[in-house]
């Protein structure tokens, strides 16, 4: 597993990159996160959201599901 840290001062956070992360049950402990944002789209979310969110049930989850496509307006 590789970790990319987004440096934002006190708002810094890690991005975990690696094979099999959806199956790991200990990833919340390894990143030290209190909560987890999950960003997906309307095509991918139905396929993976349940398996991604299940091991994170004891943490705060914020789901952002975007429409499918390349460009989005706010």
N, CA, C and O atoms as a CHARMM CRD file, in Angstrom:
* protein
*
  296
    1    1 UNK  N      0.84500  -1.17000   0.00000 PROA 1      0.00000
    2    1 UNK  CA     0.00000   0.00000   0.00000 PROA 1      0.00000
    3    1 UNK  C      0.89300   1.23700   0.00000 PROA 1      0.00000
    4    1 UNK  O      1.91500   1.27400   0.68600 PROA 1      0.00000
    5    2 UNK  N      0.50700   2.23100  -0.76100 PROA 2      0.00000
    6    2 UNK  CA     1.18700   3.52300  -0.78000 PROA 2      0.00000
    7    2 UNK  C      0.25900   4.56400  -0.16800 PROA 2      0.00000
    8    2 UNK  O     -0.96400   4.46100  -0.25900 PROA 2      0.00000
    9    3 UNK  N      0.86000   5.55700   0.44900 PROA 3      0.00000
   10    3 UNK  CA     0.08300   6.64200   1.03100 PROA 3      0.00000
   11    3 UNK  C      0.55900   7.95700   0.44600 PROA 3      0.00000
   12    3 UNK  O      1.75100   8.26200   0.45400 PROA 3      0.00000
   13    4 UNK  N     -0.38100   8.72500  -0.05700 PROA 4      0.00000
   14    4 UNK  CA    -0.11300  10.06100  -0.55500 PROA 4      0.00000
   15    4 UNK  C     -0.74600  11.02400   0.43300 PROA 4      0.00000
   16    4 UNK  O     -1.95000  10.95700   0.67800 PROA 4      0.00000
   17    5 UNK  N      0.05100  11.92000   1.00200 PROA 5      0.00000
   18    5 UNK  CA    -0.49500  12.86200   1.97500 PROA 5      0.00000
   19    5 UNK  C     -0.77800  14.19300   1.29500 PROA 5      0.00000
   20    5 UNK  O      0.10600  14.78900   0.67900 PROA 5      0.00000
   21    6 UNK  N     -2.00700  14.64800   1.41100 PROA 6      0.00000
   22    6 UNK  CA    -2.40200  15.95500   0.90900 PROA 6      0.00000
   23    6 UNK  C     -2.09100  16.95400   2.01800 PROA 6      0.00000
   24    6 UNK  O     -2.70800  16.92400   3.08300 PROA 6      0.00000
   25    7 UNK  N     -1.14400  17.82500   1.76300 PROA 7      0.00000
   26    7 UNK  CA    -0.65900  18.76500   2.77200 PROA 7      0.00000
   27    7 UNK  C     -1.52100  20.02500   2.79100 PROA 7      0.00000
   28    7 UNK  O     -1.45000  20.85300   1.88300 PROA 7      0.00000
   29    8 UNK  N     -2.33200  20.15700   3.83600 PROA 8      0.00000
   30    8 UNK  CA    -3.19600  21.32300   4.01000 PROA 8      0.00000
   31    8 UNK  C     -3.12200  21.84300   5.43500 PROA 8      0.00000
   32    8 UNK  O     -4.12400  22.28500   5.99700 PROA 8      0.00000
   33    9 UNK  N     -1.95000  21.78800   6.00800 PROA 9      0.00000
   34    9 UNK  CA    -1.81200  22.23500   7.39300 PROA 9      0.00000
   35    9 UNK  C     -2.60700  21.33400   8.32500 PROA 9      0.00000
   36    9 UNK  O     -2.46000  20.11300   8.28500 PROA 9      0.00000
   37   10 UNK  N     -3.45900  21.93700   9.17200 PROA 10     0.00000
   38   10 UNK  CA    -4.24200  21.13200  10.11300 PROA 10     0.00000
   39   10 UNK  C     -5.32500  20.31200   9.42200 PROA 10     0.00000
   40   10 UNK  O     -5.90800  19.41700  10.03400 PROA 10     0.00000
   41   11 UNK  N     -5.60200  20.61200   8.14300 PROA 11     0.00000
   42   11 UNK  CA    -6.61400  19.85000   7.39100 PROA 11     0.00000
   43   11 UNK  C     -5.98500  18.79600   6.49000 PROA 11     0.00000
   44   11 UNK  O     -6.66300  18.27800   5.60300 PROA 11     0.00000
   45   12 UNK  N     -4.71300  18.46000   6.68500 PROA 12     0.00000
   46   12 UNK  CA    -4.03700  17.45000   5.87700 PROA 12     0.00000
   47   12 UNK  C     -4.71100  16.10100   6.03800 PROA 12     0.00000
   48   12 UNK  O     -5.30200  15.80400   7.07700 PROA 12     0.00000
   49   13 UNK  N     -4.61500  15.28900   4.99900 PROA 13     0.00000
   50   13 UNK  CA    -5.21300  13.95400   5.05900 PROA 13     0.00000
   51   13 UNK  C     -4.46700  13.00300   4.12700 PROA 13     0.00000
   52   13 UNK  O     -3.85700  13.43500   3.14800 PROA 13     0.00000
   53   14 UNK  N     -4.51800  11.70600   4.43600 PROA 14     0.00000
   54   14 UNK  CA    -3.85300  10.71600   3.58500 PROA 14     0.00000
   55   14 UNK  C     -4.80300  10.17000   2.52300 PROA 14     0.00000
   56   14 UNK  O     -6.01300  10.09100   2.73800 PROA 14     0.00000
   57   15 UNK  N     -4.24500   9.79800   1.38800 PROA 15     0.00000
   58   15 UNK  CA    -4.95500   9.04900   0.36700 PROA 15     0.00000
   59   15 UNK  C     -4.23800   7.71300   0.25400 PROA 15     0.00000
   60   15 UNK  O     -3.04800   7.66700  -0.05900 PROA 15     0.00000
   61   16 UNK  N     -4.95500   6.63200   0.50800 PROA 16     0.00000
   62   16 UNK  CA    -4.37000   5.29900   0.45300 PROA 16     0.00000
   63   16 UNK  C     -4.52900   4.73900  -0.94800 PROA 16     0.00000
   64   16 UNK  O     -5.61400   4.79700  -1.52800 PROA 16     0.00000
   65   17 UNK  N     -3.44800   4.19700  -1.49300 PROA 17     0.00000
   66   17 UNK  CA    -3.43900   3.66700  -2.84600 PROA 17     0.00000
   67   17 UNK  C     -2.87300   2.25700  -2.79600 PROA 17     0.00000
   68   17 UNK  O     -1.76800   2.04200  -2.29800 PROA 17     0.00000
   69   18 UNK  N     -3.62700   1.29900  -3.31200 PROA 18     0.00000
   70   18 UNK  CA    -3.09900  -0.05500  -3.33200 PROA 18     0.00000
   71   18 UNK  C     -4.13800  -1.09200  -3.68400 PROA 18     0.00000
   72   18 UNK  O     -5.33900  -0.82500  -3.65200 PROA 18     0.00000
   73   19 UNK  N     -3.67500  -2.25500  -4.01500 PROA 19     0.00000
   74   19 UNK  CA    -4.54700  -3.36200  -4.37700 PROA 19     0.00000
   75   19 UNK  C     -5.22500  -3.93300  -3.13100 PROA 19     0.00000
   76   19 UNK  O     -4.59400  -4.08500  -2.08500 PROA 19     0.00000
   77   20 UNK  N     -6.50000  -4.24300  -3.25300 PROA 20     0.00000
   78   20 UNK  CA    -7.23100  -4.90900  -2.18200 PROA 20     0.00000
   79   20 UNK  C     -7.67100  -4.01800  -1.03200 PROA 20     0.00000
   80   20 UNK  O     -8.06500  -4.53500   0.01400 PROA 20     0.00000
   81   21 UNK  N     -7.62000  -2.70100  -1.18300 PROA 21     0.00000
   82   21 UNK  CA    -7.99500  -1.82200  -0.07500 PROA 21     0.00000
   83   21 UNK  C     -9.45100  -1.98200   0.32900 PROA 21     0.00000
   84   21 UNK  O     -9.78500  -1.80400   1.50000 PROA 21     0.00000
   85   22 UNK  N    -10.32300  -2.31200  -0.61300 PROA 22     0.00000
   86   22 UNK  CA   -11.73400  -2.48900  -0.26200 PROA 22     0.00000
   87   22 UNK  C    -11.94500  -3.69300   0.65800 PROA 22     0.00000
   88   22 UNK  O    -12.92800  -3.74100   1.39800 PROA 22     0.00000
   89   23 UNK  N    -11.04100  -4.65100   0.61700 PROA 23     0.00000
   90   23 UNK  CA   -11.17900  -5.84900   1.45200 PROA 23     0.00000
   91   23 UNK  C    -10.50900  -5.70300   2.81500 PROA 23     0.00000
   92   23 UNK  O    -10.77400  -6.49800   3.71700 PROA 23     0.00000
   93   24 UNK  N     -9.65600  -4.71500   2.97700 PROA 24     0.00000
   94   24 UNK  CA    -8.93900  -4.56100   4.25300 PROA 24     0.00000
   95   24 UNK  C     -9.86800  -4.02000   5.31300 PROA 24     0.00000
   96   24 UNK  O    -10.60000  -3.05900   5.07800 PROA 24     0.00000
   97   25 UNK  N     -9.84000  -4.63300   6.46900 PROA 25     0.00000
   98   25 UNK  CA   -10.69900  -4.20800   7.58300 PROA 25     0.00000
   99   25 UNK  C     -9.98800  -3.24900   8.52700 PROA 25     0.00000
  100   25 UNK  O    -10.62700  -2.67900   9.41200 PROA 25     0.00000
  101   26 UNK  N     -8.69100  -3.05700   8.36100 PROA 26     0.00000
  102   26 UNK  CA    -7.93200  -2.24700   9.31700 PROA 26     0.00000
  103   26 UNK  C     -7.46800  -0.92200   8.72800 PROA 26     0.00000
  104   26 UNK  O     -6.65700  -0.23300   9.34700 PROA 26     0.00000
  105   27 UNK  N     -7.96000  -0.54600   7.54900 PROA 27     0.00000
  106   27 UNK  CA    -7.41800   0.65800   6.93600 PROA 27     0.00000
  107   27 UNK  C     -7.73600   1.92600   7.71500 PROA 27     0.00000
  108   27 UNK  O     -6.95500   2.87600   7.65600 PROA 27     0.00000
  109   28 UNK  N     -8.85500   1.98500   8.44800 PROA 28     0.00000
  110   28 UNK  CA    -9.12900   3.20200   9.21300 PROA 28     0.00000
  111   28 UNK  C     -8.10500   3.37600  10.32400 PROA 28     0.00000
  112   28 UNK  O     -7.74500   4.50400  10.66100 PROA 28     0.00000
  113   29 UNK  N     -7.63200   2.27600  10.89600 PROA 29     0.00000
  114   29 UNK  CA    -6.60800   2.35800  11.93100 PROA 29     0.00000
  115   29 UNK  C     -5.26800   2.78400  11.34300 PROA 29     0.00000
  116   29 UNK  O     -4.51500   3.51000  11.99200 PROA 29     0.00000
  117   30 UNK  N     -4.95700   2.34300  10.11800 PROA 30     0.00000
  118   30 UNK  CA    -3.66100   2.66400   9.53700 PROA 30     0.00000
  119   30 UNK  C     -3.56100   4.11400   9.09400 PROA 30     0.00000
  120   30 UNK  O     -2.46100   4.66400   9.05200 PROA 30     0.00000
  121   31 UNK  N     -4.67000   4.74000   8.76700 PROA 31     0.00000
  122   31 UNK  CA    -4.57500   6.12900   8.31800 PROA 31     0.00000
  123   31 UNK  C     -4.84600   7.11400   9.45200 PROA 31     0.00000
  124   31 UNK  O     -4.59200   8.30700   9.28900 PROA 31     0.00000
  125   32 UNK  N     -5.35000   6.65700  10.58800 PROA 32     0.00000
  126   32 UNK  CA    -5.60000   7.53700  11.71200 PROA 32     0.00000
  127   32 UNK  C     -6.74800   8.50300  11.50900 PROA 32     0.00000
  128   32 UNK  O     -6.79900   9.55300  12.14900 PROA 32     0.00000
  129   33 UNK  N     -7.66000   8.16100  10.63600 PROA 33     0.00000
  130   33 UNK  CA    -8.76900   9.06600  10.30400 PROA 33     0.00000
  131   33 UNK  C     -9.89700   8.96200  11.32600 PROA 33     0.00000
  132   33 UNK  O    -10.15800   7.88900  11.86900 PROA 33     0.00000
  133   34 UNK  N    -10.56100  10.08400  11.58100 PROA 34     0.00000
  134   34 UNK  CA   -11.76800  10.08000  12.40800 PROA 34     0.00000
  135   34 UNK  C    -13.00900   9.86800  11.55700 PROA 34     0.00000
  136   34 UNK  O    -14.01700   9.35500  12.04400 PROA 34     0.00000
  137   35 UNK  N    -12.94300  10.25200  10.30800 PROA 35     0.00000
  138   35 UNK  CA   -14.06400  10.11100   9.38900 PROA 35     0.00000
  139   35 UNK  C    -13.55400   9.87600   7.98900 PROA 35     0.00000
  140   35 UNK  O    -12.36900  10.05400   7.70900 PROA 35     0.00000
  141   36 UNK  N    -14.44600   9.48000   7.11800 PROA 36     0.00000
  142   36 UNK  CA   -14.04000   9.14100   5.76100 PROA 36     0.00000
  143   36 UNK  C    -14.99700   9.73300   4.74100 PROA 36     0.00000
  144   36 UNK  O    -16.18400   9.40500   4.73900 PROA 36     0.00000
  145   37 UNK  N    -14.49200  10.60300   3.87400 PROA 37     0.00000
  146   37 UNK  CA   -15.32600  11.03600   2.75400 PROA 37     0.00000
  147   37 UNK  C    -15.24900   9.98600   1.66000 PROA 37     0.00000
  148   37 UNK  O    -14.17100   9.46400   1.37600 PROA 37     0.00000
  149   38 UNK  N    -16.36000   9.67600   1.05400 PROA 38     0.00000
  150   38 UNK  CA   -16.39400   8.74100  -0.06800 PROA 38     0.00000
  151   38 UNK  C    -16.96900   9.50000  -1.25600 PROA 38     0.00000
  152   38 UNK  O    -18.12500   9.92200  -1.23300 PROA 38     0.00000
  153   39 UNK  N    -16.15800   9.67000  -2.28900 PROA 39     0.00000
  154   39 UNK  CA   -16.58300  10.37100  -3.49500 PROA 39     0.00000
  155   39 UNK  C    -16.65200   9.35800  -4.62000 PROA 39     0.00000
  156   39 UNK  O    -15.68500   8.64600  -4.89300 PROA 39     0.00000
  157   40 UNK  N    -17.79800   9.29900  -5.26500 PROA 40     0.00000
  158   40 UNK  CA   -17.99300   8.34500  -6.35500 PROA 40     0.00000
  159   40 UNK  C    -18.95100   8.95300  -7.36600 PROA 40     0.00000
  160   40 UNK  O    -19.30100  10.13000  -7.28300 PROA 40     0.00000
  161   41 UNK  N    -19.37000   8.13200  -8.32100 PROA 41     0.00000
  162   41 UNK  CA   -20.36900   8.60600  -9.27800 PROA 41     0.00000
  163   41 UNK  C    -21.52000   7.61100  -9.34600 PROA 41     0.00000
  164   41 UNK  O    -21.47800   6.55200  -8.72000 PROA 41     0.00000
  165   42 UNK  N    -22.54000   7.95900 -10.10600 PROA 42     0.00000
  166   42 UNK  CA   -23.76000   7.14600 -10.14200 PROA 42     0.00000
  167   42 UNK  C    -23.55800   5.79700 -10.82100 PROA 42     0.00000
  168   42 UNK  O    -24.41100   4.91800 -10.69400 PROA 42     0.00000
  169   43 UNK  N    -22.46200   5.61200 -11.53300 PROA 43     0.00000
  170   43 UNK  CA   -22.15900   4.31900 -12.15300 PROA 43     0.00000
  171   43 UNK  C    -21.39000   3.41100 -11.20300 PROA 43     0.00000
  172   43 UNK  O    -21.71300   2.22900 -11.08000 PROA 43     0.00000
  173   44 UNK  N    -20.37800   3.94700 -10.53100 PROA 44     0.00000
  174   44 UNK  CA   -19.48800   3.15000  -9.69000 PROA 44     0.00000
  175   44 UNK  C    -20.06200   2.92100  -8.29400 PROA 44     0.00000
  176   44 UNK  O    -19.89600   1.83600  -7.73700 PROA 44     0.00000
  177   45 UNK  N    -20.72700   3.91000  -7.72300 PROA 45     0.00000
  178   45 UNK  CA   -21.24200   3.79700  -6.35100 PROA 45     0.00000
  179   45 UNK  C    -22.12100   2.56300  -6.13600 PROA 45     0.00000
  180   45 UNK  O    -21.92800   1.87000  -5.13700 PROA 45     0.00000
  181   46 UNK  N    -23.06800   2.25300  -7.01100 PROA 46     0.00000
  182   46 UNK  CA   -23.89100   1.06100  -6.77000 PROA 46     0.00000
  183   46 UNK  C    -23.08000  -0.24100  -6.76500 PROA 46     0.00000
  184   46 UNK  O    -23.50300  -1.22900  -6.16400 PROA 46     0.00000
  185   47 UNK  N    -21.93300  -0.24700  -7.42200 PROA 47     0.00000
  186   47 UNK  CA   -21.10900  -1.45200  -7.49700 PROA 47     0.00000
  187   47 UNK  C    -20.24400  -1.65700  -6.25700 PROA 47     0.00000
  188   47 UNK  O    -20.01900  -2.79500  -5.84500 PROA 47     0.00000
  189   48 UNK  N    -19.75600  -0.57500  -5.65700 PROA 48     0.00000
  190   48 UNK  CA   -18.75100  -0.69600  -4.59500 PROA 48     0.00000
  191   48 UNK  C    -19.08500  -0.02100  -3.27000 PROA 48     0.00000
  192   48 UNK  O    -18.40400  -0.28500  -2.27900 PROA 48     0.00000
  193   49 UNK  N    -20.10100   0.83500  -3.20600 PROA 49     0.00000
  194   49 UNK  CA   -20.35300   1.61600  -1.99300 PROA 49     0.00000
  195   49 UNK  C    -20.58900   0.73900  -0.76800 PROA 49     0.00000
  196   49 UNK  O    -20.04600   1.01300   0.30200 PROA 49     0.00000
  197   50 UNK  N    -21.38500  -0.30300  -0.91200 PROA 50     0.00000
  198   50 UNK  CA   -21.68800  -1.15700   0.23800 PROA 50     0.00000
  199   50 UNK  C    -20.43500  -1.83300   0.79000 PROA 50     0.00000
  200   50 UNK  O    -20.22600  -1.84400   2.00300 PROA 50     0.00000
  201   51 UNK  N    -19.59700  -2.39600  -0.08500 PROA 51     0.00000
  202   51 UNK  CA   -18.39300  -3.07200   0.39400 PROA 51     0.00000
  203   51 UNK  C    -17.36000  -2.09200   0.92400 PROA 51     0.00000
  204   51 UNK  O    -16.56300  -2.45000   1.79200 PROA 51     0.00000
  205   52 UNK  N    -17.35700  -0.87900   0.42800 PROA 52     0.00000
  206   52 UNK  CA   -16.44000   0.13500   0.93700 PROA 52     0.00000
  207   52 UNK  C    -16.88700   0.66200   2.29700 PROA 52     0.00000
  208   52 UNK  O    -16.06200   0.84100   3.19300 PROA 52     0.00000
  209   53 UNK  N    -18.17300   0.90900   2.45500 PROA 53     0.00000
  210   53 UNK  CA   -18.68600   1.50700   3.68400 PROA 53     0.00000
  211   53 UNK  C    -18.76300   0.51600   4.84700 PROA 53     0.00000
  212   53 UNK  O    -18.65200   0.92600   6.00200 PROA 53     0.00000
  213   54 UNK  N    -18.94700  -0.76300   4.57300 PROA 54     0.00000
  214   54 UNK  CA   -19.13800  -1.75700   5.64500 PROA 54     0.00000
  215   54 UNK  C    -18.01900  -1.75700   6.69300 PROA 54     0.00000
  216   54 UNK  O    -18.32000  -1.67800   7.88400 PROA 54     0.00000
  217   55 UNK  N    -16.75300  -1.84200   6.30500 PROA 55     0.00000
  218   55 UNK  CA   -15.70700  -1.84700   7.33100 PROA 55     0.00000
  219   55 UNK  C    -15.49100  -0.49300   8.00000 PROA 55     0.00000
  220   55 UNK  O    -14.75400  -0.39500   8.98000 PROA 55     0.00000
  221   56 UNK  N    -16.12400   0.54100   7.48100 PROA 56     0.00000
  222   56 UNK  CA   -15.98800   1.88500   8.04000 PROA 56     0.00000
  223   56 UNK  C    -17.20700   2.28600   8.85800 PROA 56     0.00000
  224   56 UNK  O    -17.37600   3.45800   9.19200 PROA 56     0.00000
  225   57 UNK  N    -18.05200   1.32100   9.18100 PROA 57     0.00000
  226   57 UNK  CA   -19.32400   1.61300   9.85200 PROA 57     0.00000
  227   57 UNK  C    -19.13200   2.30100  11.20500 PROA 57     0.00000
  228   57 UNK  O    -20.03300   3.00000  11.67100 PROA 57     0.00000
  229   58 UNK  N    -17.98100   2.11600  11.83700 PROA 58     0.00000
  230   58 UNK  CA   -17.74700   2.71900  13.15000 PROA 58     0.00000
  231   58 UNK  C    -17.16100   4.13200  13.05000 PROA 58     0.00000
  232   58 UNK  O    -16.79200   4.72000  14.06700 PROA 58     0.00000
  233   59 UNK  N    -17.07400   4.67700  11.84100 PROA 59     0.00000
  234   59 UNK  CA   -16.55400   6.03000  11.66400 PROA 59     0.00000
  235   59 UNK  C    -17.60800   6.89200  10.96800 PROA 59     0.00000
  236   59 UNK  O    -18.60900   6.38600  10.46100 PROA 59     0.00000
  237   60 UNK  N    -17.37000   8.16400  10.95700 PROA 60     0.00000
  238   60 UNK  CA   -18.27900   9.08000  10.27400 PROA 60     0.00000
  239   60 UNK  C    -18.03900   8.97600   8.77000 PROA 60     0.00000
  240   60 UNK  O    -16.90600   9.10800   8.30500 PROA 60     0.00000
  241   61 UNK  N    -19.09600   8.74200   8.02400 PROA 61     0.00000
  242   61 UNK  CA   -18.99800   8.67400   6.56800 PROA 61     0.00000
  243   61 UNK  C    -19.72900   9.85100   5.94500 PROA 61     0.00000
  244   61 UNK  O    -20.82200  10.21800   6.37600 PROA 61     0.00000
  245   62 UNK  N    -19.12100  10.42800   4.94000 PROA 62     0.00000
  246   62 UNK  CA   -19.76300  11.47400   4.15500 PROA 62     0.00000
  247   62 UNK  C    -19.69300  11.01600   2.71400 PROA 62     0.00000
  248   62 UNK  O    -18.60800  10.92100   2.14000 PROA 62     0.00000
  249   63 UNK  N    -20.84700  10.73000   2.12400 PROA 63     0.00000
  250   63 UNK  CA   -20.89500  10.24400   0.75700 PROA 63     0.00000
  251   63 UNK  C    -21.22500  11.38900  -0.19400 PROA 63     0.00000
  252   63 UNK  O    -22.17300  12.14000   0.03700 PROA 63     0.00000
  253   64 UNK  N    -20.44800  11.52000  -1.25500 PROA 64     0.00000
  254   64 UNK  CA   -20.72300  12.48400  -2.31700 PROA 64     0.00000
  255   64 UNK  C    -20.83100  11.68600  -3.61000 PROA 64     0.00000
  256   64 UNK  O    -19.82700  11.21200  -4.14100 PROA 64     0.00000
  257   65 UNK  N    -22.05200  11.54000  -4.11400 PROA 65     0.00000
  258   65 UNK  CA   -22.28700  10.78400  -5.33200 PROA 65     0.00000
  259   65 UNK  C    -22.57100  11.78300  -6.45500 PROA 65     0.00000
  260   65 UNK  O    -23.59100  12.47300  -6.44000 PROA 65     0.00000
  261   66 UNK  N    -21.67300  11.85200  -7.41100 PROA 66     0.00000
  262   66 UNK  CA   -21.78400  12.79400  -8.52300 PROA 66     0.00000
  263   66 UNK  C    -22.43700  12.13100  -9.72300 PROA 66     0.00000
  264   66 UNK  O    -22.38800  10.90800  -9.85800 PROA 66     0.00000
  265   67 UNK  N    -23.04600  12.92300 -10.59400 PROA 67     0.00000
  266   67 UNK  CA   -23.56900  12.35300 -11.82900 PROA 67     0.00000
  267   67 UNK  C    -22.41900  11.78700 -12.66900 PROA 67     0.00000
  268   67 UNK  O    -21.28500  12.25500 -12.57000 PROA 67     0.00000
  269   68 UNK  N    -22.71000  10.80300 -13.47400 PROA 68     0.00000
  270   68 UNK  CA   -21.70200  10.23100 -14.33800 PROA 68     0.00000
  271   68 UNK  C    -21.32900  11.24000 -15.42100 PROA 68     0.00000
  272   68 UNK  O    -22.19600  11.95600 -15.92100 PROA 68     0.00000
  273   69 UNK  N    -20.05700  11.30300 -15.78600 PROA 69     0.00000
  274   69 UNK  CA   -19.61000  12.21300 -16.83900 PROA 69     0.00000
  275   69 UNK  C    -18.30900  12.89600 -16.46400 PROA 69     0.00000
  276   69 UNK  O    -17.78700  12.70900 -15.36600 PROA 69     0.00000
  277   70 UNK  N    -17.81200  13.66300 -17.36000 PROA 70     0.00000
  278   70 UNK  CA   -16.49800  14.30800 -17.18400 PROA 70     0.00000
  279   70 UNK  C    -16.58500  15.69800 -16.56500 PROA 70     0.00000
  280   70 UNK  O    -15.66300  16.10900 -15.86100 PROA 70     0.00000
  281   71 UNK  N    -17.66500  16.42900 -16.80800 PROA 71     0.00000
  282   71 UNK  CA   -17.74500  17.80600 -16.32400 PROA 71     0.00000
  283   71 UNK  C    -19.04000  17.98500 -15.51700 PROA 71     0.00000
  284   71 UNK  O    -20.09100  17.45800 -15.87900 PROA 71     0.00000
  285   72 UNK  N    -18.93600  18.73800 -14.42000 PROA 72     0.00000
  286   72 UNK  CA   -20.09000  18.97200 -13.54800 PROA 72     0.00000
  287   72 UNK  C    -20.12200  20.43000 -13.14000 PROA 72     0.00000
  288   72 UNK  O    -19.08000  21.03900 -12.90000 PROA 72     0.00000
  289   73 UNK  N    -21.28600  20.97100 -13.06500 PROA 73     0.00000
  290   73 UNK  CA   -21.46200  22.33100 -12.57800 PROA 73     0.00000
  291   73 UNK  C    -21.80400  22.27700 -11.09900 PROA 73     0.00000
  292   73 UNK  O    -22.41500  21.31600 -10.63100 PROA 73     0.00000
  293   74 UNK  N    -21.41400  23.29500 -10.37500 PROA 74     0.00000
  294   74 UNK  CA   -21.75900  23.35200  -8.95000 PROA 74     0.00000
  295   74 UNK  C    -23.16400  23.79100  -8.78200 PROA 74     0.00000
  296   74 UNK  O    -23.64600  23.90200  -7.65400 PROA 74     0.00000
